Structure formats: C-alpha cells, structure tokens
Amino acid sequence: MKDLIDFLVIARRETYAIPKGTPVGDGTEQMVFDAGPWRYRDRYAGQNPYGGHEIVWRDGAVIWMKNYMAEVLSDLRPMAEVYDFQREVLGQPDPEHLMRGPARYEKGDYAYRNSVEGDLGRFSGEETIAWQSTPIYRMIFHGGLVGL
C-alpha cells in the first residue's frame, strides 16, 4: 500500500496541474503518467456535468480504481476560474488523503472540502467548492483496490 500511496502522490502532482487532457478520439480526454512498473490514467468526458475514472496499473495489472461525477452548481464564478482553483488544490496531494484532495483548503473567497468514508482500499466521498460560503461545485466519487 505504501508503494501505491507514493506513486499516487507523484502521479496526481504530474497530472492535475495539466489544464486539459489529451483527446482519445471517443469523446473522452485523458491524462497519463508512467513511472517504472506503475501507470496512472485519468479519463473523463463532459464539461458540466462531467464524469470519469482513474485507474492505476502495476506491472500491467489493474490494482486500483476510482469513479467520479461532478458539476459546477452555480454561475457565481466563471467555470474556468472554479477549475483553476480545483487544479491548484489537487496539485498539492496529501499522502493521508489521496482519494481526491486534502480534507480542507482555503484561498481568498474559495473554500475546498473533501469528505471521505473508508480508506484507499475502499472508499466513497464528496468534494465541494464554495465561494464566499455559497456552494458552487460538487463531486461524488468511490473506488478502491481491485484485482488483488
């Protein structure tokens, strides 16, 4: 599990900072990161709402997955600004909270919260962003270890 945690910290830092994924040709985009025996892919579709999944392979075998659905709930802030804030948060992965982002993060009028039940092996949760205390974004997600 420690190896998976170490890899996810690096993979998230390397991919969440990217403003746009690479088109796959089937209506989805993806971000991919490889390091030695490890491979990470985040594939998603849509803009608002949007959904996708993350997969981690080790030595060619899938060992971990996460599925998610999200949407911007309000037009109080431009969607691009909301996603810029989200990328900033997610570009600073917390090894203790890798199911999505850190439990809390605040900057200016923005507040990020990540509530998770379970651990990296099996989890479900909700990520929210508020602007001046008004909810403007929500994601639900679940996942865990697979194929072991």
C-alpha positions in Angstrom: 0.0 0.0 0.0 2.9 2.4 0.7 4.2 2.0 -2.8 0.7 2.8 -4.2 0.5 5.9 -2.0 3.9 7.1 -3.0 3.1 6.6 -6.7 -0.3 8.4 -6.4 1.3 11.4 -4.8 3.6 11.8 -7.8 1.0 10.9 -10.5 -1.5 13.4 -9.1 1.0 16.2 -8.9 2.1 15.5 -12.5 -1.4 15.2 -14.0 -3.7 17.5 -12.0 -1.6 20.5 -12.9 -2.4 20.0 -16.6 -5.3 22.3 -17.7 -6.6 20.0 -20.4 -6.2 16.3 -21.1 -5.3 14.6 -24.5 -8.3 13.7 -26.7 -8.7 10.0 -27.0 -10.9 10.0 -30.1 -14.0 8.5 -28.5 -15.4 11.7 -26.9 -13.1 11.4 -23.8 -9.9 13.0 -22.8 -7.2 11.6 -20.6 -4.1 12.3 -18.6 -1.5 9.6 -18.2 1.6 9.2 -16.1 4.1 6.3 -16.2 6.9 5.6 -13.7 8.7 2.2 -13.8 6.2 -0.6 -13.2 3.4 1.9 -12.4 0.9 3.5 -14.8 -1.8 6.0 -13.9 -4.7 7.2 -16.2 -7.5 9.7 -15.5 -10.1 9.5 -18.4 -13.1 11.8 -18.4 -15.9 13.2 -20.5 -18.1 16.3 -20.4 -17.7 19.7 -19.0 -20.6 20.4 -16.8 -21.5 18.0 -15.6 -18.5 15.7 -16.2 -17.5 12.3 -15.1 -14.7 9.8 -15.4 -12.4 7.3 -13.8 -8.9 6.9 -12.6 -7.0 3.6 -12.9 -3.6 2.5 -11.6 -1.7 -0.4 -13.0 1.3 -2.1 -11.6 3.3 -4.5 -13.9 0.4 -4.3 -16.4 -2.3 -5.4 -13.9 -5.1 -3.0 -12.7 -4.8 -2.7 -8.9 -6.8 0.5 -8.0 -9.7 2.5 -9.5 -11.9 5.5 -8.7 -15.1 6.6 -10.5 -16.4 10.2 -10.2 -19.2 12.6 -11.3 -19.1 16.3 -10.8 -20.7 19.6 -11.8 -20.5 23.3 -11.2 -23.7 24.2 -9.4 -23.7 28.0 -9.8 -22.7 30.7 -12.2 -21.4 33.0 -9.4 -17.9 32.4 -10.7 -16.6 31.6 -14.2 -16.3 27.8 -14.7 -12.7 28.2 -15.8 -11.9 30.0 -12.5 -13.5 27.3 -10.4 -11.5 24.6 -12.3 -8.3 26.6 -11.9 -8.8 26.7 -8.1 -9.6 23.0 -8.1 -6.4 22.2 -10.1 -4.4 24.3 -7.6 -5.9 22.2 -4.7 -5.4 18.9 -6.4 -1.8 19.7 -7.5 -0.8 19.5 -3.8 -1.7 15.9 -3.0 -1.9 14.9 0.7 -0.5 11.4 1.3 -3.0 10.9 4.1 -6.0 11.8 1.9 -5.4 10.5 -1.7 -8.9 9.6 -2.6 -9.2 13.1 -4.0 -7.7 16.2 -2.5 -6.9 17.4 1.1 -9.7 17.5 3.7 -9.7 21.3 3.6 -8.1 24.1 1.6 -8.9 27.8 1.5 -7.6 30.7 -0.6 -9.3 34.1 -0.8 -13.1 33.7 -1.1 -12.7 30.0 -2.1 -13.1 27.0 0.3 -12.5 23.4 -0.7 -13.7 20.4 1.4 -13.2 16.7 0.8 -15.2 14.3 3.0 -14.3 10.6 2.7 -15.5 7.4 4.3 -13.1 4.5 4.2 -9.5 4.3 3.2 -7.6 4.0 -0.1 -8.5 0.3 -0.2 -12.3 1.0 -0.3 -13.9 4.5 -0.1 -16.6 6.9 -1.1 -16.8 10.6 -0.7 -17.8 14.1 -1.7 -15.7 17.0 -2.8 -17.1 20.5 -2.6 -16.0 24.0 -3.5 -17.7 27.1 -2.1 -17.2 30.8 -3.0 -18.0 33.2 -0.2 -19.6 30.3 1.7 -22.0 29.5 -1.2 -21.7 26.0 -2.7 -20.7 26.3 -6.4 -19.2 22.8 -7.2 -19.8 19.2 -6.1 -18.2 15.9 -7.0 -19.1 12.4 -5.7 -16.7 9.5 -6.0 -16.0 6.0 -4.9 -13.3 3.3 -5.5 -10.6 1.2 -4.1 -8.2 -1.7 -4.6 -9.2 -4.2 -7.4 -7.9 -7.4 -8.8 -5.7 -8.3 -5.8 
